Amino acid sequence: MGLPAPPSLGTAMLPAGTYDGEVVLVTGGGTGLGRAMATEFARLGASVAIASRNPEHRASGVAAVEAAGGRGFGVEVDVREPEEISRAFDEVEAALGPVTVLVNNAAGNFPVLAEKMSPNAWRSVTQIVLDGTFFMSSEFARRAIAAHRGGVILNIGATYAWTGGPSTAHSAAAKAGVDNLTKSLAVEWAPHGIRVNTLAPGLFPHEDLPDALQSARKGTDRDATVPAGRVGQLHELGWAATYMCSPFASYMSGHTLVLDGANWLRRSLAMPTFVPVADQLAGLKE
């Protein structure tokens, strides 16, 4: 039977107006998981800034925010560049007001064997995921501390931060760094009223997944791969994000919440036959 389906998209999980007067900045907020989270913040009254290097992605995110009843604003930023981040915060503040919630969702990932991974491939992921999360968070914190206003940071993690990620060593290592960073920053910034947490999603299929990752899951019954008997629905992730950043979670900091239908905990006496990672990747090309 599996776990039940969630209430339908558009159902409120928190009281109406929970985010009235709040300004939420979501990196990578124009597609996939980021857009889903941005939409739920907007549904609860937030003004939402969609940060992305891609103008089409920014426009898509802003449209979703406005369709949910929020006020949207698109801002161009490369999270690897501190100077661009500072400018982006200035632009958002001028348009919407000071950022009070930051969601570090921007990421990169693609399957490649570690021995074939170039330095540029390594940096292309680790600089976005780990460096970008730190640069965005530190800029947010400096401004919040100076203004004595506190705030909330939500980092988007991954469960392979704890298990390793064969064929995605760059992403897994960077996500492990994000998990550790969450804990460090939560302790440092709690005296300033800043909470820092991580949300680690499981399988939440969406049309914006990179082609390489789409291919890795092609032809599989995704529901059957999860103990819950189903994959996640995007708005479920949005609900988790809005709860973690809300006043109802004001004592939660330094925590990683896993939302994956118990999938990462799968262990059994009867494991499937091991297929070397190189053979798995070769099979994707056939």
C-alpha positions as CSV (number, residue, x, y, z in Angstrom):
1,M,0.0,0.0,0.0
2,G,2.8,2.4,0.8
3,L,2.5,5.9,2.3
4,P,-0.6,8.0,1.4
5,A,-0.5,10.8,-1.1
6,P,-0.3,14.3,0.3
7,P,-3.1,16.9,0.1
8,S,-3.4,18.4,-3.3
9,L,-1.3,21.3,-4.7
10,G,-2.6,24.6,-3.4
11,T,-3.6,23.3,0.0
12,A,-2.3,25.6,2.8
13,M,0.0,23.9,5.3
14,L,0.6,26.9,7.5
15,P,-1.8,29.7,8.4
16,A,-2.6,32.2,5.7
17,G,-0.3,35.2,5.9
18,T,2.5,33.4,7.7
19,Y,5.1,35.2,5.5
20,D,3.4,38.5,5.2
21,G,6.1,41.2,5.1
22,E,8.9,38.7,4.6
23,V,11.3,38.8,1.7
24,V,12.5,35.3,0.6
25,L,15.5,34.9,-1.8
26,V,15.7,31.6,-3.6
27,T,18.8,30.7,-5.6
28,G,18.0,28.6,-8.6
29,G,14.4,29.5,-7.9
30,G,13.2,29.5,-11.5
31,T,13.1,25.7,-12.1
32,G,12.3,22.4,-10.5
33,L,12.7,22.2,-6.7
34,G,13.6,25.9,-6.3
35,R,10.4,27.1,-8.2
36,A,8.3,24.7,-6.1
37,M,9.6,26.2,-2.9
38,A,9.4,29.7,-4.1
39,T,5.7,29.1,-5.0
40,E,4.8,27.9,-1.5
41,F,6.5,30.9,0.2
42,A,4.5,33.2,-2.2
43,R,1.3,31.3,-1.4
44,L,1.8,32.3,2.3
45,G,2.3,36.0,1.6
46,A,6.0,36.4,1.0
47,S,7.7,38.6,-1.6
48,V,10.1,36.3,-3.4
49,A,13.3,37.1,-5.3
50,I,14.3,34.5,-7.9
51,A,18.0,34.4,-8.3
52,S,19.5,32.8,-11.5
53,R,22.0,33.4,-14.2
54,N,19.4,32.5,-16.8
55,P,16.8,35.2,-17.7
56,E,14.2,32.6,-18.9
57,H,14.5,30.8,-15.5
58,R,14.1,34.0,-13.7
59,A,11.0,34.8,-15.7
60,S,9.5,31.4,-15.0
61,G,10.1,31.7,-11.3
62,V,8.6,35.1,-11.1
63,A,5.5,34.0,-13.0
64,A,5.0,31.1,-10.6
65,V,5.3,33.3,-7.6
66,E,2.8,35.8,-9.0
67,A,0.4,33.0,-10.0
68,A,0.5,31.9,-6.3
69,G,-0.5,35.4,-5.2
70,G,3.0,36.7,-4.2
71,R,5.1,39.5,-5.4
72,G,8.1,38.3,-7.5
73,F,11.3,39.8,-8.6
74,G,14.1,38.3,-10.7
75,V,17.7,39.0,-10.0
76,E,20.8,37.9,-12.0
77,V,23.6,36.4,-9.9
78,D,26.4,33.9,-10.2
79,V,26.7,32.5,-6.6
80,R,30.4,31.8,-7.2
81,E,31.1,35.5,-7.3
82,P,30.9,37.5,-4.0
83,E,30.8,40.8,-5.8
84,E,27.8,39.7,-7.9
85,I,26.1,38.5,-4.7
86,S,26.5,41.8,-3.0
87,R,25.0,43.6,-6.0
88,A,22.1,41.1,-6.1
89,F,21.3,41.7,-2.5
90,D,21.3,45.4,-3.1
91,E,18.9,45.0,-6.0
92,V,16.5,42.8,-4.1
93,E,16.5,45.1,-1.1
94,A,15.8,48.1,-3.4
95,A,12.9,46.3,-5.1
96,L,11.3,44.3,-2.2
97,G,13.1,45.2,1.0
98,P,15.7,43.4,3.1
99,V,16.0,39.7,2.6
100,T,14.8,37.9,5.7
101,V,14.8,34.3,4.4
102,L,17.5,32.8,2.2
103,V,17.1,29.5,0.4
104,N,20.4,28.2,-1.0
105,N,19.0,25.9,-3.7
106,A,21.4,26.6,-6.6
107,A,23.3,23.4,-7.5
108,G,25.0,21.5,-10.3
109,N,25.4,17.8,-10.9
110,F,26.2,15.3,-13.6
111,P,27.4,11.7,-13.6
112,V,31.1,11.1,-14.3
113,L,33.6,8.6,-13.1
114,A,36.0,10.1,-10.6
115,E,39.2,9.1,-12.6
116,K,37.7,10.8,-15.6
117,M,36.6,14.0,-13.9
118,S,38.5,17.0,-15.0
119,P,39.5,19.8,-12.6
120,N,37.0,22.1,-14.3
121,A,34.2,19.5,-13.9
122,W,35.1,19.2,-10.2
123,R,35.1,23.0,-9.7
124,S,31.9,23.6,-11.8
125,V,29.9,21.7,-9.1
126,T,31.8,22.3,-5.9
127,Q,32.0,26.1,-6.5
128,I,28.3,26.4,-7.0
129,V,27.1,24.0,-4.3
130,L,29.7,24.7,-1.5
131,D,31.3,28.0,-2.3
132,G,28.0,29.5,-3.4
133,T,26.2,28.4,-0.3
134,F,28.8,30.0,1.9
135,F,29.1,33.2,-0.1
136,M,25.4,33.7,-0.2
137,S,25.0,32.9,3.5
138,S,27.8,35.1,4.7
139,E,26.4,38.1,2.7
140,F,23.0,37.5,4.2
141,A,24.4,37.2,7.7
142,R,26.5,40.3,7.5
143,R,23.5,42.4,6.5
144,A,21.2,40.8,9.1
145,I,23.7,41.2,11.9
146,A,24.4,44.8,11.1
147,A,20.7,45.6,11.0
148,H,20.0,43.6,14.2
149,R,17.1,41.8,12.5
150,G,17.9,38.1,12.5
151,G,16.7,35.8,9.8
152,V,16.6,32.3,8.4
153,I,18.8,30.3,6.1
154,L,17.7,27.0,4.5
155,N,20.3,25.0,2.6
156,I,19.3,22.3,0.2
157,G,21.3,19.2,0.9
158,A,21.3,15.5,-0.2
159,T,21.4,12.3,1.6
160,Y,24.5,11.1,-0.3
161,A,26.4,13.6,1.8
162,W,26.5,10.8,4.4
163,T,26.8,7.8,2.1
164,G,29.0,9.0,-0.8
165,G,27.8,9.4,-4.3
166,P,29.5,7.0,-6.8
167,S,29.6,8.7,-10.2
168,T,28.8,12.1,-8.5
169,A,31.8,12.5,-6.2
170,H,31.9,16.2,-6.8
171,S,28.3,16.8,-5.8
172,A,28.4,14.4,-2.9
173,A,31.5,16.0,-1.4
174,A,30.1,19.4,-1.8
175,K,26.8,18.5,-0.2
176,A,28.7,16.9,2.7
177,G,30.4,20.3,3.1
178,V,27.1,22.0,3.1
179,D,25.8,19.7,5.8
180,N,28.8,20.5,7.9
181,L,28.6,24.2,7.2
182,T,25.0,24.3,8.4
183,K,26.0,23.0,11.8
184,S,28.9,25.5,12.1
185,L,26.9,28.5,11.1
186,A,23.9,27.6,13.2
187,V,26.1,27.8,16.3
188,E,27.9,31.0,15.3
189,W,24.9,32.9,14.3
190,A,22.2,31.8,16.8
191,P,23.2,34.7,19.1
192,H,22.3,37.1,16.3
193,G,18.9,35.5,15.8
194,I,19.8,33.7,12.6
195,R,18.7,30.1,12.2
196,V,20.4,27.8,9.7
197,N,19.1,24.4,8.6
198,T,19.3,21.9,5.8
199,L,16.5,20.2,3.8
200,A,17.6,17.0,2.1
201,P,15.1,15.9,-0.6
202,G,14.7,12.4,-2.0
203,L,13.2,11.6,-5.4
204,F,11.1,14.6,-6.6
205,P,10.9,14.1,-10.3
206,H,10.4,17.2,-12.5
207,E,10.9,18.2,-16.1
208,D,13.9,20.5,-15.3
209,L,16.3,17.7,-14.3
210,P,19.5,17.7,-16.5
211,D,19.4,15.3,-19.4
212,A,22.1,13.1,-17.9
213,L,20.2,12.6,-14.7
214,Q,17.0,12.0,-16.5
215,S,18.7,9.3,-18.5
216,A,19.9,7.6,-15.3
217,R,16.3,7.1,-14.3
218,K,14.8,6.3,-17.7
219,G,12.8,3.1,-17.9
220,T,12.5,2.6,-14.2
221,D,9.4,2.5,-12.0
222,R,10.5,5.3,-9.7
223,D,7.7,4.6,-7.2
224,A,8.9,1.1,-6.8
225,T,12.3,2.2,-5.8
226,V,11.1,4.0,-2.6
227,P,10.0,2.2,0.6
228,A,7.1,4.7,0.7
229,G,5.8,3.2,-2.6
230,R,5.9,6.6,-4.3
231,V,8.1,9.5,-5.1
232,G,7.7,12.9,-3.6
233,Q,5.4,15.6,-5.0
234,L,7.0,19.0,-5.5
235,H,4.6,20.9,-3.3
236,E,5.5,18.5,-0.4
237,L,9.0,19.9,-0.6
238,G,7.6,23.4,-0.6
239,W,5.6,22.7,2.6
240,A,8.7,21.4,4.4
241,A,10.7,24.4,3.4
242,T,8.1,26.9,4.5
243,Y,7.7,25.2,7.8
244,M,11.4,25.1,8.5
245,C,11.8,28.8,7.8
246,S,8.6,29.8,9.7
247,P,8.1,31.1,13.2
248,F,6.6,27.7,14.1
249,A,10.1,26.2,13.8
250,S,11.8,29.0,15.7
251,Y,13.7,26.5,18.0
252,M,15.1,24.5,15.1
253,S,18.6,25.3,14.0
254,G,21.6,23.2,12.9
255,H,19.2,20.5,11.8
256,T,19.0,18.4,8.6
257,L,15.5,17.2,7.7
258,V,15.4,14.3,5.3
259,L,12.3,14.1,3.1
260,D,12.6,10.9,1.0
261,G,10.0,8.3,2.1
262,A,12.7,6.4,4.1
263,N,14.7,5.7,0.9
264,W,18.2,6.5,2.0
265,L,17.9,4.1,5.0
266,R,17.3,1.1,2.8
267,R,19.5,-1.9,3.8
268,S,18.7,-5.5,3.5
269,L,20.2,-9.0,3.9
270,A,19.3,-9.6,0.3
271,M,20.9,-6.8,-1.7
272,P,20.7,-6.6,-5.5
273,T,23.6,-7.7,-7.5
274,F,26.3,-5.0,-7.6
275,V,27.0,-3.5,-11.0
276,P,30.2,-1.4,-11.2
277,V,29.6,2.3,-11.6
278,A,31.5,2.4,-15.0
279,D,29.2,-0.3,-16.3
280,Q,26.1,1.6,-15.1
281,L,27.2,4.8,-16.9
282,A,28.1,2.8,-20.0
283,G,24.5,1.5,-20.0
284,L,23.1,5.0,-20.1
285,K,24.7,5.6,-23.4
286,E,23.3,2.6,-25.1
